[in-house]
Amino acid sequence: METGPVVSVTEQITDQVHDLFVVFRAHVISGEAAVSGVDDDVTETRWMTLEEAGTVMPWYRSGLAGLLDGPGAEYDTVQP
């Protein structure tokens, strides 16, 4: 995998949780995409299409696809 620049950092802060979402551009160069080095705080990891990811992370103003097409490097906080 070839990773590109960070395009967004978003925090979700509630009374019970403080989540940090880092979105970056990446391209699979060869082989199968895989997740490694996951620590005990991570409850789930999986690869999904851009459309699926957009439904899981609906808080981006221009949508996830728009975020990745934009210049990047935005920071935001969300409150559910």
C-alpha positions as CSV (number, residue, x, y, z in Angstrom):
1,M,0.0,0.0,0.0
2,E,1.2,3.5,-0.7
3,T,-0.2,6.0,1.7
4,G,-0.7,9.7,0.8
5,P,-1.4,12.8,2.8
6,V,-3.8,13.1,5.7
7,V,-7.0,14.8,4.4
8,S,-9.0,15.1,7.6
9,V,-8.8,14.7,11.4
10,T,-12.2,14.5,13.1
11,E,-12.9,14.0,16.8
12,Q,-16.2,12.7,18.3
13,I,-16.4,13.6,21.9
14,T,-19.2,12.4,24.2
15,D,-19.5,11.7,27.9
16,Q,-18.5,8.1,27.3
17,V,-16.1,8.2,24.3
18,H,-13.5,10.2,22.6
19,D,-12.9,8.9,19.1
20,L,-10.4,10.2,16.7
21,F,-10.9,9.6,12.9
22,V,-7.9,10.2,10.6
23,V,-8.7,10.0,6.9
24,F,-5.8,9.8,4.4
25,R,-5.4,9.0,0.8
26,A,-3.9,5.5,0.0
27,H,-3.6,3.2,-3.0
28,V,-3.1,-0.5,-3.1
29,I,0.0,-1.1,-5.2
30,S,-0.1,-4.9,-5.2
31,G,-1.4,-7.9,-3.3
32,E,-4.3,-7.9,-0.9
33,A,-5.2,-5.0,1.4
34,A,-4.8,-6.0,5.0
35,V,-4.9,-4.4,8.5
36,S,-2.1,-5.1,10.9
37,G,-0.8,-3.8,14.2
38,V,-4.3,-3.3,15.7
39,D,-4.2,-2.7,19.5
40,D,-6.7,-3.7,22.1
41,D,-8.7,-0.4,22.0
42,V,-9.8,-1.1,18.4
43,T,-13.1,-3.0,18.3
44,E,-13.4,-3.5,14.5
45,T,-11.4,-3.0,11.3
46,R,-12.4,-3.8,7.8
47,W,-12.0,-2.7,4.3
48,M,-15.1,-1.2,2.6
49,T,-16.0,0.7,-0.6
50,L,-16.0,4.5,-0.5
51,E,-19.8,4.5,-0.6
52,E,-20.0,2.1,2.4
53,A,-17.5,4.2,4.3
54,G,-19.6,7.3,3.6
55,T,-22.7,5.8,5.2
56,V,-20.6,4.8,8.3
57,M,-19.0,8.3,8.5
58,P,-21.8,10.7,7.4
59,W,-20.5,13.8,9.1
60,Y,-18.2,15.1,6.3
61,R,-19.9,18.2,4.8
62,S,-19.1,17.2,1.2
63,G,-19.4,13.5,1.8
64,L,-16.4,11.2,2.1
65,A,-15.8,11.1,-1.7
66,G,-15.9,14.9,-1.7
67,L,-13.4,15.0,1.2
68,L,-11.0,12.8,-0.7
69,D,-11.3,14.9,-3.9
70,G,-10.7,18.1,-2.0
71,P,-7.4,19.7,-0.9
72,G,-7.5,18.0,2.5
73,A,-6.0,18.8,5.9
74,E,-9.3,19.8,7.5
75,Y,-10.1,19.4,11.2
76,D,-13.5,19.1,12.8
77,T,-15.4,17.9,15.8
78,V,-18.8,16.2,15.7
79,Q,-21.4,15.7,18.4
80,P,-23.8,12.9,18.0
